[in-house]
Amino acid sequence: DDHQRRVAPGRAALLGPDAVAACVAAFARRGVDVLTRPSPWRLGPERAELTAEAITGWLGAAREQRPELTGRTTAYGRTRRAAAHAGTLDVLVDHADLLAGCG
């Protein structure tokens, strides 16, 4: 989450997990109704390659944010990617959908 909220070079601070709330607030300031609903992404054996790539991306972001985690995450990443490819890893990614201005 910290990585997704960082200030990227040449950009404003990223919103990451706060993006939905920020969008809802921005629409509300303009009088636009917004509906939000949870829409978790489920990654499992049927999406093994995507699950492994997600693990790689999350660990890469963690290492970029906190380089001292590199040593501790190397074996962990290898184990989790192997589990993904073996079809024994399920991942649930919190996500929300929003619909604005249709109420």
Residue, then its C-alpha position, 0 to 999 in steps of 0.5 A: d500500500d505504501h508503494q501505491r501511495r508514494v509520490a512518483p517522479g513528475r506526478a502527484a502522490l499516487l492514491g493506490p488503495d485510497a483511489v475509490a474513496a477519493c473518486v467518490a469524494a470528488f464526484a460528491r463535491r460536484g453533486v454526482d451520485v456514486l455507487t460502489r460495490p466490492s469486486p474482489w479479484r480471485l486468482g487461483p489454479e485456473r490463472a496460475e501464470l497471472t497469480a505468479e506474476a502478481i506475486t512477482g509484482w507485489l514483491g518487486a513493489a515491496r523491495e522498491q519501497r523497502p530495499e531491506l526486504t530483498g533478502r527476506t522476500t527472495a525465498y518467499g517469492r520463489t515458494r509462492r510462485a512455485a505454489a501458483h504454478a502447482g495450482t495450490l495457491d489462491v489469491l484474493v485481491d481487494h477491489a471495488d467498482l464504482l458507477a457514477g452519475c447513473g442514479 
